[in-house]
Amino acid sequence: MYTKVNHINSAKVWFFLGTITLPLALVILFEVLKGRQVVIGAWVWSVMAPLEQVLGRLWSLFPVSVAEVFAVLFLSGCTVWLGRAIVLVVHQKKPILFLRRLLGLGIVWLWLWAGLCWFWNAAYYVPSFAQREGLETSPYSIEELAEVTKYFAQQAAALAPQVPRDAEGHFAADLFDCFDRGPSIYHNIGQKFSSLNIKAVKAKPLFFSRLQSILGFTGIYFPFTGEANVNVDAPACLIPATIAHEMSHQRMVSSELEANFVGIAACTSCDDVVYQYSGYLMGLINLCNALYPVSPDAWNKIAEQTFNRELFIDWSDNNNYWAELESPAEDVAGDMYDSFLKSNDQELGIHSYGACVDLLVNYYLKR
């Protein structure tokens, strides 16, 4: 009897130690190897990327975001688990029960972090998209920045009247149709940049899009299912460009800097007018954010000379939408994501969205 009990207890101890040490070892191994580009590159291109692309095609059979379903189930489970722990402590007066459950929850999150390290963070430590494709980001003058900004404003203004609009002039393209057409937008850019030429799958709309907006996010790529997920509560005029942005992550474009550029370049080079317009508008916003602080006069002159009624409406809709949703929750979420990016050697953190201007100026200045 005692031998059997001891045997069972010993097995539990070993199982418990294994559940902690294995994910911890994976995290430590990742930290040790992440600086070795050859090793990490072999993992990313031979295992991680192919697996995520297979998963993306598999889960594309489902119309809803499987990533969102998983997230809801996971967070609900964590909440119930923690709530049950509190109930047990209150009823049984045994704090050790709460500590055990808290430790169990910590182990689950440790496994999640280990998985994230090896199935997404690794992509931050391989040659960047610009390096893979030989793109240069040489210094440029304010005049050159203004020149490219003016080009984007002119293109956006020319395309603005061509996209579907409602009676009041607001952007009114069918978003579900945009999702259906999404895979085709990478055809042209894939011919120019071979690393982007993979079998495309549709991005998916998020059910809890409003929550994403409150937190300040327009979309998210989920590496465990290979899905590109898009916030459809955000201003519709920028949703096609956001679809392109999130789909770039499926092509292992990891940094937000490069994902913004790739998404914009994919849109502006495709044959779809709605995507073209959305891409030029997204690019114009990025360029404006860079130009206005250093030369407000130059920006104001561009806006006065190029903006037409349709472009002005979309510009205002976007600004008003995000202004109304400013909150401490957005600041907290932004700070957390900023810390996540910097922990993976993305020195600009969340501000790397604005840094895509370097690629935009150098790429479009030569067109």
C-alpha positions as CSV (number, residue, x, y, z in Angstrom):
1,M,0.0,0.0,0.0
2,Y,2.7,2.5,1.0
3,T,4.9,1.5,-1.9
4,K,2.0,2.1,-4.3
5,V,1.3,5.5,-2.9
6,N,4.9,6.5,-3.0
7,H,5.1,5.3,-6.6
8,I,2.1,7.4,-7.6
9,N,3.5,10.5,-5.8
10,S,6.8,10.0,-7.4
11,A,5.2,9.9,-10.9
12,K,3.3,13.1,-10.1
13,V,6.5,14.8,-9.1
14,W,8.3,13.8,-12.3
15,F,5.3,14.8,-14.4
16,F,5.2,18.2,-12.6
17,L,8.9,18.8,-13.1
18,G,8.6,17.8,-16.7
19,T,5.8,20.3,-17.4
20,I,8.0,23.1,-16.1
21,T,11.5,22.1,-17.2
22,L,10.6,21.3,-20.9
23,P,9.0,24.7,-21.8
24,L,11.7,26.5,-19.7
25,A,14.4,24.6,-21.6
26,L,12.8,25.6,-24.9
27,V,12.8,29.2,-23.9
28,I,16.4,29.1,-22.7
29,L,17.4,27.3,-25.9
30,F,15.8,29.9,-28.0
31,E,17.6,32.7,-26.1
32,V,20.9,30.9,-26.6
33,L,20.3,30.3,-30.4
34,K,18.5,33.4,-31.5
35,G,21.8,35.2,-32.2
36,R,22.9,32.3,-34.5
37,Q,21.3,33.4,-37.8
38,V,22.2,30.2,-39.7
39,V,20.6,27.9,-37.1
40,I,17.5,30.1,-36.6
41,G,17.2,30.5,-40.4
42,A,17.3,26.8,-40.9
43,W,14.5,26.4,-38.4
44,V,12.3,29.2,-39.8
45,W,12.6,28.3,-43.5
46,S,12.7,24.5,-43.2
47,V,10.1,24.0,-40.4
48,M,8.3,27.1,-39.1
49,A,7.3,28.8,-42.3
50,P,6.2,25.7,-44.2
51,L,4.2,24.4,-41.2
52,E,2.4,27.7,-40.6
53,Q,1.6,28.0,-44.3
54,V,0.1,24.5,-44.2
55,L,-1.9,25.4,-41.1
56,G,-3.1,28.6,-42.8
57,R,-4.4,26.5,-45.7
58,L,-6.0,24.0,-43.4
59,W,-7.8,26.5,-41.2
60,S,-8.8,28.6,-44.3
61,L,-11.5,25.9,-44.8
62,F,-13.3,27.5,-41.8
63,P,-15.1,30.8,-42.5
64,V,-14.5,32.2,-38.9
65,S,-11.2,33.0,-37.3
66,V,-10.1,29.8,-35.6
67,A,-7.4,31.9,-33.8
68,E,-10.1,34.0,-32.2
69,V,-12.1,30.9,-31.1
70,F,-8.9,29.5,-29.6
71,A,-8.2,32.8,-27.8
72,V,-11.7,33.1,-26.4
73,L,-11.6,29.5,-25.1
74,F,-8.1,29.9,-23.7
75,L,-8.8,33.1,-21.9
76,S,-12.2,31.9,-20.6
77,G,-10.5,28.7,-19.4
78,C,-7.9,30.7,-17.5
79,T,-10.5,32.9,-15.9
80,V,-12.6,29.9,-14.8
81,W,-9.5,28.2,-13.5
82,L,-8.5,31.2,-11.5
83,G,-12.1,31.8,-10.3
84,R,-12.3,28.2,-9.1
85,A,-9.1,28.6,-7.2
86,I,-10.4,31.6,-5.3
87,V,-13.7,29.7,-4.5
88,L,-11.7,26.7,-3.1
89,V,-9.6,29.0,-0.9
90,V,-12.7,30.7,0.5
91,H,-14.6,27.5,1.2
92,Q,-11.7,25.3,2.3
93,K,-9.5,27.9,3.9
94,K,-6.4,26.3,2.3
95,P,-4.2,28.9,0.5
96,I,-2.0,26.1,-0.8
97,L,-4.8,25.2,-3.2
98,F,-4.8,28.7,-4.7
99,L,-1.0,28.6,-5.0
100,R,-1.1,25.2,-6.8
101,R,-3.7,26.4,-9.3
102,L,-1.8,29.7,-9.8
103,L,1.4,27.7,-10.5
104,G,-0.5,25.4,-12.9
105,L,-1.8,28.5,-14.8
106,G,1.8,29.9,-14.9
107,I,3.0,26.7,-16.5
108,V,0.3,26.9,-19.2
109,W,1.4,30.5,-20.0
110,L,5.1,29.3,-20.0
111,W,4.2,26.7,-22.6
112,L,2.5,29.4,-24.6
113,W,5.5,31.7,-24.5
114,A,7.8,28.8,-25.5
115,G,5.5,28.1,-28.5
116,L,5.5,31.8,-29.4
117,C,9.3,31.9,-29.3
118,W,9.7,29.1,-31.7
119,F,6.7,29.7,-34.0
120,W,6.9,33.5,-34.4
121,N,9.7,35.3,-32.5
122,A,12.3,33.3,-34.4
123,A,11.3,35.2,-37.5
124,Y,12.7,38.4,-36.0
125,Y,16.2,36.8,-36.1
126,V,16.5,35.9,-39.8
127,P,17.5,38.3,-42.6
128,S,14.8,40.9,-42.9
129,F,12.6,41.2,-46.0
130,A,14.7,44.2,-47.2
131,Q,17.9,42.1,-46.8
132,R,16.4,39.1,-48.6
133,E,15.3,41.2,-51.5
134,G,18.3,43.6,-51.6
135,L,16.3,46.7,-50.9
136,E,18.2,49.7,-49.7
137,T,17.1,52.5,-47.2
138,S,19.6,55.2,-47.9
139,P,19.2,58.7,-46.2
140,Y,16.9,61.1,-48.0
141,S,16.1,64.8,-47.8
142,I,12.9,66.5,-46.7
143,E,12.4,67.5,-50.3
144,E,12.5,63.9,-51.4
145,L,10.2,62.9,-48.6
146,A,7.8,65.6,-49.7
147,E,8.1,64.4,-53.3
148,V,7.0,60.9,-52.5
149,T,4.3,62.2,-50.2
150,K,2.9,64.3,-53.0
151,Y,3.0,61.3,-55.3
152,F,1.0,59.2,-52.9
153,A,-1.5,62.1,-52.4
154,Q,-2.0,62.5,-56.1
155,Q,-2.5,58.8,-56.6
156,A,-4.9,58.6,-53.7
157,A,-6.9,61.6,-54.9
158,A,-7.1,60.2,-58.5
159,L,-8.4,56.8,-57.2
160,A,-10.7,58.1,-54.5
161,P,-13.7,58.8,-56.8
162,Q,-13.3,55.4,-58.5
163,V,-14.1,53.3,-55.5
164,P,-17.7,52.5,-54.3
165,R,-19.2,55.2,-52.1
166,D,-22.5,55.8,-50.4
167,A,-24.8,58.7,-51.0
168,E,-22.8,60.9,-48.6
169,G,-19.5,60.1,-50.2
170,H,-18.1,57.7,-47.6
171,F,-16.1,54.6,-48.7
172,A,-18.6,51.8,-49.3
173,A,-16.8,48.9,-50.9
174,D,-18.1,45.4,-50.0
175,L,-15.6,44.3,-47.4
176,F,-16.5,40.6,-47.6
177,D,-15.8,40.8,-51.3
178,C,-12.5,42.5,-50.5
179,F,-11.6,39.5,-48.3
180,D,-12.4,37.1,-51.2
181,R,-10.2,39.1,-53.6
182,G,-7.4,39.4,-51.0
183,P,-5.2,36.4,-52.1
184,S,-4.9,37.8,-55.7
185,I,-3.3,41.1,-54.6
186,Y,0.1,39.5,-54.1
187,H,0.4,38.2,-57.6
188,N,2.2,41.2,-59.1
189,I,4.4,41.9,-56.1
190,G,5.2,38.2,-55.9
191,Q,6.7,38.4,-59.4
192,K,9.0,41.2,-58.3
193,F,9.9,39.8,-54.9
194,S,10.3,36.0,-54.9
195,S,10.0,35.6,-51.1
196,L,6.4,36.9,-51.3
197,N,5.4,34.4,-53.9
198,I,3.6,31.7,-51.9
199,K,0.2,30.1,-52.2
200,A,-2.1,32.7,-50.8
201,V,-5.1,32.1,-48.4
202,K,-7.8,34.6,-47.4
203,A,-7.5,36.8,-44.4
204,K,-10.4,36.6,-41.9
205,P,-12.5,39.2,-40.2
206,L,-12.4,39.4,-36.4
207,F,-15.7,39.0,-34.5
208,F,-14.4,41.1,-31.6
209,S,-13.2,43.8,-33.9
210,R,-14.5,46.6,-31.7
211,L,-12.3,45.3,-28.8
212,Q,-9.3,45.4,-31.1
213,S,-10.0,49.0,-31.9
214,I,-10.3,49.9,-28.2
215,L,-6.9,48.3,-27.7
216,G,-5.6,50.3,-30.7
217,F,-5.0,47.3,-33.1
218,T,-6.2,46.9,-36.7
219,G,-5.3,43.2,-37.0
220,I,-3.2,40.3,-35.8
221,Y,-1.4,37.4,-37.3
222,F,-1.8,34.2,-35.3
223,P,1.2,31.9,-35.9
224,F,-0.4,28.8,-34.3
225,T,-3.0,28.7,-37.0
226,G,-1.3,30.6,-39.7
227,E,-4.3,33.0,-40.0
228,A,-4.2,36.7,-40.9
229,N,-7.0,38.3,-38.8
230,V,-8.3,41.8,-39.5
231,N,-10.3,44.3,-37.5
232,V,-13.4,45.2,-39.6
233,D,-14.7,47.8,-37.2
234,A,-11.9,50.1,-38.2
235,P,-12.5,52.7,-41.0
236,A,-13.4,50.7,-44.1
237,C,-11.2,52.7,-46.4
238,L,-8.1,51.2,-44.8
239,I,-9.3,47.6,-44.3
240,P,-8.0,46.4,-47.7
241,A,-4.5,47.7,-46.9
242,T,-4.8,46.1,-43.5
243,I,-5.7,42.8,-45.1
244,A,-2.5,43.1,-47.2
245,H,-0.5,44.0,-44.2
246,E,-1.6,41.0,-42.2
247,M,-1.1,38.7,-45.2
248,S,2.5,39.8,-45.4
249,H,3.1,38.1,-42.0
250,Q,2.0,34.8,-43.6
251,R,5.0,35.3,-45.8
252,M,7.3,35.6,-42.8
253,V,7.6,39.4,-43.0
254,S,8.0,39.7,-39.3
255,S,8.7,43.4,-38.5
256,E,5.8,45.8,-38.5
257,L,8.1,48.2,-40.4
258,E,8.4,45.9,-43.3
259,A,4.9,44.5,-43.1
260,N,3.5,48.0,-43.5
261,F,5.7,48.6,-46.6
262,V,5.0,45.2,-48.1
263,G,1.2,45.6,-47.6
264,I,1.3,49.0,-49.2
265,A,3.5,47.9,-52.1
266,A,1.2,44.8,-52.7
267,C,-1.9,47.1,-52.9
268,T,-0.4,49.8,-55.1
269,S,1.0,47.2,-57.6
270,C,-2.1,45.0,-57.9
271,D,-4.8,45.4,-60.5
272,D,-7.7,46.0,-58.0
273,V,-8.7,49.7,-57.8
274,V,-10.1,49.3,-54.2
275,Y,-6.9,47.8,-53.0
276,Q,-4.8,50.3,-54.9
277,Y,-6.6,53.2,-53.3
278,S,-6.5,51.8,-49.8
279,G,-2.7,51.1,-50.2
280,Y,-2.0,54.7,-51.4
281,L,-4.1,56.1,-48.5
282,M,-2.3,53.9,-46.0
283,G,1.1,55.0,-47.4
284,L,0.0,58.7,-47.4
285,I,-0.9,58.5,-43.7
286,N,2.6,57.0,-42.9
287,L,4.3,59.7,-45.0
288,C,2.2,62.5,-43.6
289,N,3.2,61.3,-40.1
290,A,6.8,61.6,-41.1
291,L,6.6,64.9,-43.1
292,Y,4.3,67.0,-41.0
293,P,6.6,67.2,-37.9
294,V,9.6,68.3,-39.9
295,S,7.9,70.5,-42.5
296,P,4.2,71.3,-41.8
297,D,4.2,73.9,-44.5
298,A,5.2,71.3,-47.1
299,W,2.4,68.9,-45.9
300,N,-0.2,71.7,-45.9
301,K,0.7,72.7,-49.4
302,I,0.4,69.1,-50.6
303,A,-2.9,68.6,-48.9
304,E,-4.3,71.9,-50.4
305,Q,-3.2,71.0,-53.9
306,T,-4.2,67.4,-54.0
307,F,-7.0,66.5,-51.7
308,N,-10.4,66.2,-53.3
309,R,-13.8,65.7,-51.6
310,E,-13.7,61.9,-51.5
311,L,-10.1,61.8,-50.2
312,F,-10.9,64.4,-47.5
313,I,-14.0,62.4,-46.3
314,D,-11.9,59.2,-45.9
315,W,-9.1,61.1,-44.2
316,S,-11.5,62.7,-41.8
317,D,-13.4,59.4,-41.1
318,N,-10.2,57.7,-40.1
319,N,-9.0,60.5,-37.9
320,N,-12.4,60.9,-36.2
321,Y,-12.7,57.2,-35.6
322,W,-9.5,56.8,-33.7
323,A,-9.8,60.1,-31.9
324,E,-13.1,58.9,-30.4
325,L,-11.6,55.6,-29.2
326,E,-8.5,57.1,-27.4
327,S,-8.4,55.6,-23.9
328,P,-6.0,54.3,-21.2
329,A,-6.7,50.8,-22.4
330,E,-5.2,51.7,-25.8
331,D,-2.1,53.1,-24.1
332,V,-1.6,50.0,-21.9
333,A,-2.0,47.7,-24.9
334,G,0.3,49.8,-26.9
335,D,2.9,49.8,-24.1
336,M,2.7,46.0,-23.8
337,Y,3.1,45.4,-27.5
338,D,6.0,48.0,-27.6
339,S,7.7,46.0,-24.9
340,F,7.1,42.7,-26.8
341,L,8.7,44.1,-30.0
342,K,11.7,45.5,-28.1
343,S,12.2,42.2,-26.3
344,N,12.8,40.7,-29.8
345,D,15.4,43.3,-30.8
346,Q,12.9,45.5,-32.7
347,E,14.6,48.6,-31.5
348,L,11.9,51.0,-32.7
349,G,9.2,49.1,-30.9
350,I,5.6,50.0,-31.9
351,H,6.9,53.1,-33.6
352,S,8.4,50.9,-36.3
353,Y,5.1,51.4,-38.1
354,G,6.3,54.9,-38.9
355,A,9.7,53.7,-39.9
356,C,8.2,52.1,-43.1
357,V,8.6,55.5,-44.5
358,D,12.3,54.8,-45.1
359,L,11.4,51.9,-47.5
360,L,8.5,53.9,-49.1
361,V,10.7,56.9,-50.0
362,N,13.6,54.8,-51.3
363,Y,11.4,52.4,-53.3
364,Y,8.9,54.9,-54.8
365,L,11.5,57.7,-55.4
366,K,13.1,55.4,-58.0
367,R,9.9,54.6,-59.8
